[in-house]
Amino acid sequence: MSDSYAKSVQASNLQPKTITGLYLDRRVPMSTTIVFPQTTTRKKVTTLTLRQKKERGEPISVLTAYDYPTALAMDQAGMDAILVGDSLGMVVLGYDTTLPVTMDDMLHHCRAVARGAKSALLIGDMPFMSYQVSVEEAVRNAGRFLQTGGMDAVKLEGGRVEAVRAIVAAGIPVMGHVGLTPQSIHQLGGFRPQGKSAPAAKRLLEDALLLEEAGCFSIVLESVPARLGGLISKKLSIPTIGIGAGAGCDGQVLVTHDMLGLFERFTPKFVKKYADLHTEMQRAFSQYIADVQAKSFPAAEHSVEMKDDEWEELLRDT
């Protein structure tokens, strides 16, 4: 650990956590000692926190999570916000799209994430048809994310201005989402970038401004040109969170299974892979199968033993 890093850890009131031999990246040798900063105390991140970060020009970090251990690791790493995305339909449940995901699916995974993450801002993604039928149903379902799902806020796709206004009026923070909106995949003609023409870009900017006026605390910009992402971010007073929208956004979000290399079907162009865990899982599973077949697992250190006299007594009695 360098002197400069050690001083920064001390100045930030962080406790360094050292893990030797952790294999996170093929570019990191197995013998490398990796030092993680681990916060001893961290205030709860709120929607106000994100707005203040935008005002200070501090980038906002967001990732998706769907289970307790992932949420716990993200929280300990210092993630600003965690999105329990309806992307779980594809990367966890194996659907071809996000459309089959239900409220029950979302709430189940939200509760798991809420048990793991105590400091990050938790945002629940409202699934298809949970807010489109009526404003009343949108408010009711949004409330369930907070009341029974343990979330701090909800996210919904598209320019649903009336639904946003009503949900915000009920005291529920709302994150908007424009650009590529996966729940509208059939209407959009597939997973295609949006806003590439001047008229389409202008519509996205107008939608973002309307969502801000309706009360959104933040807006996700997905798969739009980088220059457009930067322009919208400058026009809005609320934070923008980009996913394939360039470095000009106020923050970034990725689907965790994409950035960890866990989702093997395809990887969007805008994803940077920080690990290749699908390959590592296959390697570990193959090694386990080989060990079982060779009877090298379980070994003595993995087994429970009896005292010799107890074993002899058992043999006499059987």
N, C-alpha and C positions, 0 to 999 in steps of 0.2 A: 504494500500500500504506500503510495507516494506521500511525501510530507504535505504537499498542497491539498491532497484529498483528505488526509487525516485532520488538517486544520479546518477544512470546510465541514467535516462531520462534527467536530467539536463545536464549531460556531453555530451549527444548525441544531444543536441539542439532540443529535442522533446517536444511536448506539450501533456501531458496526457489527454486522452479523457475518461471520466467515464460514464459507462452505468450501471444502477442498474436494477437487475431483468431480465437481458437478458439470455434466456435459449438456450445455444449453445450445451450443452452436458448433458446427463442424470446424469453424475457424478458430475455436478456442481449444488448445491442447488439453488432454485429460488431466494433466498434472497441474493445471493452472488453479491458483487459489483466487476465488471470486469473492469480493467483498460487497455485500448489500447493505445500504443504509436502512435501518429499521427504526421507525419513529416510536418513541416511548409514549408520547401523547399527541393526538391529532384532533383538532376541532372538527366537528361535523360540518361537512361541506353542504352549503345551501345554494338556492338559486341566486341569492344575493352575492355569495362568494364568486360564482361564475361571472356575474356582471362586473364585479370589482376587478376580477382578473382581466377582463376585456379592457376596462378603463386604464389599467396599468400596463397593458400590452403584454400580459403573461399568457402564453399558450395554455389551453385547457386539454387535459388528457382524458379520453373516454374509451372504454372497451366494452364489449358485450360479455355477459356471464349468464349461466343457466343453472349453476349448482353451487353448493356450499363451499367445497374446497377451492374452486376457482375464484369465487368472490372473496374468500378469506385471503388468498394470495395477492389478489389485486389490491385489496384494502391495505394490506401490510406493505405493499410496494409504494403506496401513496397515490393511487389513482384518484383523480378528481371526481369522476362520475362513472357509474356502471349502468349500462343499458341492458335490461332483460328484454332482448329483441325477439320479435316473432320470427327472426331468422333461425330460431331453434327448430322450427318446422323442417328446415332443410338440413342443418348441420348436426342436429341431435336426433330428430325423429325420422329422418330419411325421406321426407316428402320431396317432390320435384319443385314445389313452390311454397310460399308462405300461406297460401290461401286456406288450407285445411286446418290451420291452427285455431283453437277455440279459447274462450275465456278460461275454462277450467285448466287447459294446458298452461296458459300464461300464469295464472295464479299459483299453480303448483310450483313452477320454477321460480316465480318471484319470491315465494316464502322461503325456498331454499337459499336463494341469494341473500335475502334479508337476514338470515341466521348467520351468514358468514361475514357480511360487510357492515360495519357499524359507523364508519366515518365518511365514506364516499356518498355522494348524492345518488340515490337509487331511482331509476326511471323505468317504468313499465310500458311496454309497447302495446298499444291497443290493437287487437287482431282484426282481421277482415270481418266485416258485418257487425262489429261490436259498437260502432258509432255512426254508421251510415243510414240506418233505418229511420231514426228520429233523434232530435236533440235530447229529448227526455231519456231515451235509452243510452245515449252517449254519456250523459251526466251520471246515470246510475252505474254504468259499467266502469267509468273512470273512478267513481267513488270506491268501488270494490278493490281496485288496485291499492288504494291507501288503507282501506278499512280491514281487508282480509289478506292482502298481498304483501303488506309491509313496505310498500313503495313510498317515495317522497313526491313523485311527480309522474305524469303520463306523457307518452308521445303518440301523436296520430299523424297520418299521412295526408298530403294534399291540402287544398285551400278550403278546408271545412271551417269557414270563419264563424258561422253561427254556433256550431258545436263548440268551438274553442271559447267563444264568449261565454256561453252557458257554463262550461266546465270551470273556467276561471272564476266566474261569478259565484260558483259553489265553493270556492276556496281551494281549488285543486290546481297546482301549477301545471302548465302545458308546454311541451316542446313540440314545435312544428316540424314539418318534413316536406321539402320540395325538391324538384329535380326528378331523378329516377325514383319512383315510388313503387316498390315491388308488389304491393297489393293491387296495383293497376296494370300488371304486366301484360294482360291480354289487350287492354285498351292501348297500351304503349307499343305493342308489337314485339315484346320481348325485353330482355335486360339490355336496354340501349341507352347510351348517353343522351342527355337532354340539354336543351338550350344552346344548340350549336349554330342556329341561325339568329340574326338580329331580332326578328319578331318573337321567336320562341324565348330568347334570352330576356327580352323586355317583359314578357308575360311572367316569367319566373321571378324577376325582380319585383313586379307588381304584386304577385302572390305573397312574396316574403314580407313586403311592406304592409300588406293587409293583415297578415298573421301577427306581425308586431303590434299593429293597431288594435287587434282583437285581444291582445293580452299575453301572447306567448312570451316565455322568459328566455327562450333560445330556439334556434331553428337548425335542423340538419339539412345540409346541402349535399345531395348525392349525385355523383357521376355527371357533373357539369364542367364546362371549360374552366381552367384555373383562373383565367382573367375575370370571368364572370363571378366565380366564387369570391375573388378579392373585391370586386366592385360591390356585390351585395353586402359583404361584410363591412365595407366602409359606409354604406348607406344606412345600415341598421344600427341602432343603439344597443340592441341585445346581442349576445354572443351567437356566432355561427359555428357549427360543428361540421367539418367537412369529412366526407368519405368519397374519395375520388374527385375532390373539388379544389385541389391545389393548396399550396402553403399559405395563401393569403387569408384563409379562414381563421377564426379566433381559436379554434381547437380542432382536434382530429379524433375520429372514431374508426375502429376497424372491427370486423367480426373476429372474435378471438380464435375460432377454429381455423380461419384463413391465415392469420398471422403466425400461428403456431404450427401450421402445416398438418392440421388434423383432418381437414376436409379434402378428400382426394378427388372428388368429381371434377372440379374446376377451380381455378384461382383467378379472381378478377385482376385486370391489368393494374389497378391502383393499389394492390396489396403488396406490402413488403413482408416477406417471410422472415421471422426472427428465429424460427426453429423448424425442424422437420420431424415432428413427433409421430406422425403416421408411420414413417419408416422405422423410427426407434421402437414404436409399439410392436410392429411386425417382427423386428429383430428379437425383442424380449419374449414375445409369444413363441417364436420358433425355438428359441433357446430353452424355454420352459418345456415345450413338447419333447425336445431332445433329451432333457434331463429326466423327465418322467419315464420315457421309453428306455433310457439307459439305467434307470433306477438309481441315479446319482442324487436325486431329490425325492423324498426328504433325506438329508444326512443326519448324523447324530445330533448336531447342534440345533436341528429343527424338530427334534422329537422329545417327548416326555418319557421319563424312565421311572421304573419302580425299584424300590430297594430289593436287594437279593433275597432277603428273608421273606418278604411279602410275596415275591414271585414264586419262591419255593413252596410256600404255604398254598398258594393258588394251584400249583401243579399237583400237590398232594391231594387236594380236594376235588380235582376234576378228572 
